[in-house]
Amino acid sequence: MKDTFNREAFIAEFKALRDEMYKKFKRHVSLQDLFSDRWETAKFYNFGKGSSCYNNVLIIGDVSVANDTWIGPNVILDGSGGLSIGSHCSISAGVQIYTHDTVKKSTSLGQDPIEKGATSIGNGVYIGPNTIVQQGVNIGDKAIIGAMSFINKDVPAGKKVFGIPARD
């Protein structure tokens, strides 16, 4: 027996969910985020209790997230070299956190391997929108990273950094 797609029913459901989202939160989200639950997505990936993760987040490899952390839309979490994120963090929209790069592999014409290095984000860290965190970086507890920053070295606990590259 072949299931058939009922376009009209789907559109009606989409509109109902969109209207509910607008009435409840005054926001518009992508179609996939209307049909998914951010807390269920985080739970599926074994992220900590109370954490949420938008459905459109790209999650690769070994990523661990502690409790009560918010991961915004359009984020990349590359755990191919190991990524840990603490509790009570805010990972804003468009943030990219990497644990590998292919620079040497590319420039050696494939002779050198992909480089990997664990990246860690402490507890209570705020990472502003569209920030890029390179592989091997450690960000300490309660650090604040300004929007659109490039983090290519460790950030001590409690520091506020911003810019390209990030400085205090």
N, C-alpha and C positions, 0 to 999 in steps of 0.2 A: 504494500500500500504506500503510495507516494503522498507526502504532505504537500499541501499547497500554501503558498505565501499569500496572505490576505493583506494587500497593500493598504486598503482603506482602514482596516482595523489597526494596523501598525501606525499609520499616520494619526489616527484618533488617540492611540495610547501615547504617542510622542507628544502630541499637543496637550494632553491631560497632564503628563509629567512635567512638561515645560511650564505650564500655567501654575502648577503646584510649587515648582522651584521658585518661580518669580514671586508668587504670593508669600511664600514662607521666608525667602532670603533676599528678594529683589536682585536676583542674579541670573545670568544665562550661562549655561555650561554646555559642553559638547554632547552630542547624542549619546555617546558611550557612557558619559558620566551621569546622564539621566537614568540609564538602565542599570547602573552599578552602584554599589555602596562603598564609599571610601574606607570605612572601618572593616568591612568584609574583605576588601582587597588587601589591606595591611595584615589582617588575620591569616589570609591564605598564604602569605609570604612569611609567616611566623614572626612578624614584627611585634613589638611589645604591646602590652595592654594599653588601650586608649589611643594608640597611634592610628593615623589615617594617611591614605595614599591614593591620589587620584588614579583612575583607571588608565590614563594615557601616559603614565610614567614608564620609562624604559628601564627595566631591572635586569642586570646581567650578572651572572656568577654569584659569589658568596657575599651577600649583603645582610648585615644584621642591624636592626633598629631597636632601640630600647623603648621604654614606655612614654606615652603621651607626646609623641613627636608628630608634627604635621609636615607632610610632604606635598607640596603644591603641584599644580598642573605643569605638564611639559618638561618634567625633570628627567635627567639621565643619572642613574645610579649604577656605575660600572664597578662591580665587585669581582672582576676577573682576577685581580691581585689581592682581594680581601678588603672589604669596606665595612667599618663599624661606625654607627651613628648613635650618640647617646640619647638620654631622655630629655624631654621638654625642649626639643629643638624646633626651629622653624626653618624649613628648607623651601625658600620662596620659588615662585614660578620661573621656569626656564633655567634653573641651576643645573650645572653639569659637574658631576664629581667623578673623576677618573682614577683608576688604579693600574692603568697600562698605557703605553704609547708605542707607536710603530715607527718612530723617527729613525732609529738605527737600522731597523729591518729595511725600511725604504731606501735609505741612503747607502746601504751596503748591497743594494740590488738583491735583497732576499737572503744574504749570507748570514746576517746576525738575527737572533731571535727577537720576538716581541719582548719589550722590557715590562716587568710588572713590579709594583711596589704597593704594599698595603697603605691605605689611607684611613685616618680616623678623625672623627668629629666628636668632641667632648659633650658634656651635658650642658643644657641651657644655651646652646649656640644659636645665633640668628645669622642666616646667610641670605643676603639680599638678592632680589631678582636678577636673573641673567648672569650670575657669577659663575666662573669656571675655577674648579679646584683640580690642580694637577696631581698625578699619581705620587704616592709616597709622602704626602703632606699630612701633618698632624695639627689639628686645630684644638686648642685648649678650651676648658670649661668657660662658659659665659662670655666667649669672644663674640664680637659683632663684626660682621663682614658687610661692607657697604655694597649697594647695588652695582652691577656691571663690573665687578672687580675680577682680577686675575690673581689667583693665589698659587704661587709657585714655591713658597717656602713656609715652614712652620709658623703658626700664629700662637703666641703664648696665651695662657688663660687670662681672661679679663681684658684683653686688648681690643681696640677698635681700629680696624684697618679698612682701606678702600683704595681703589685705583688700579691702574695697569702699568706695572705690577703693583700689588697692594702694599701700602705703607701706612704707618700710623701718623 
